[in-house]
């Protein structure tokens, strides 16, 4: 019962303190605004930066997902190689070719799809129309399954195209616009184009995909890898996209490594002469970069909040001095020291929380302005908003502790004498 009574008393004193704080804030509006300004700027800065970074994270993760969430990319090259020595080591590796592809297709029992990829830059032409510097990809029918997009019109490459080395091509949306201006994707099907000096027939047009890590995913053309190797370089190294079930990716990776080491005759004491790349590598590197931005945002916000907290402390000390006689009257009428302490703590917390709320709103607005005026996305979670306001209130609580303690320790008789 005593604990319940104490809880009720604290709640009543808190509500009373909040009411008195609200009255004082309204009575001194300009001073209250200037007091919260530091908190507003600090929270606004942090929320705006966090919103932009979280928006970038969401956009980046969406782009990376188009690589194939459950796909391994086997290559002689590593996506991330540090230093010139590492580059030379990768360059001197043996190329991956038909031997490795056939072994993986035959023995990788955990794979759900396997697509070879040979790539180069090529100029495409049709009559007087040109599409320069198109990414030409030699692949097979399973390219889409490993994360290659969706066909908007026509069909994708078939196994018979690969087996018979047919000169068929599936082109990206931008390539179709450049070579066949004014035509709908369905009207492009069956028409001829030139890839370099070799004629190809269009059998499909891809749906528009947009940008991926700064690369235009619509400025490409896919042809059977057998036709690619025949016409554009039979000695090019292949990349293998190997997809599997989400729960078996680690086992699939081990299986592919074992197959390739055996086929490429890598001695047990030697390290792999190929690399298995995964989209998590992009995310890991990206998160390392954005982690630094988070640290900068936190540092800037923390410094600004400390400055704002010092401002709150100064104003609360002035407030205690101005209201010394009021404190003496309340103490003479029976108010406890804890009641006075709680009153000023609540007041400083409310001031800071209001600054945090205003800063959060301005930060979200600033992030949306940036999102509308630039390609940067902006989004923020509810937890970040709650954290911004809650942390502001905590700053007010910490920096208001000293003035509140001074107010609670005032002697009632001396306080009543104060003019």
Secondary structure, DSSP 8 states (H G I E B T S, - for coil): -HHHHHHHHHHHHHHHHHHHHHHHHHHTHHHHHHHHHHHHHHHHHHHHHHHHHHHHHHHHHHHHHTT-TTEEEEESS-SS--SHHHHHHHHTS----HHHHHHHHHH-TTEEEEEEEEEEEEEEEETTEEEEEEEEEEE-TTTTTTT---EEEE----HHHHHTT--EEEE-HHHHHHHSTT--HHHHTT-EEEETTEEEEEEEEE----EETTEETTSEEEEEHHHHHHHH-TT---EEEEEE-GGGHHHHHHHHHHHHHHHTT--TTS--SSEEE-HHHHHHHHHHHHHHHHHHHHHHHHHHHHHHHHHHHHHHHHHHHHTHHHHHHHHHTT--HHHHHHHHHHHHHHHHHHHHHHHHHHHHHHHHHHHHHSS------HHHHHHHHHHHHHHHHHHTHHHHHHHHT--HHHHHH--
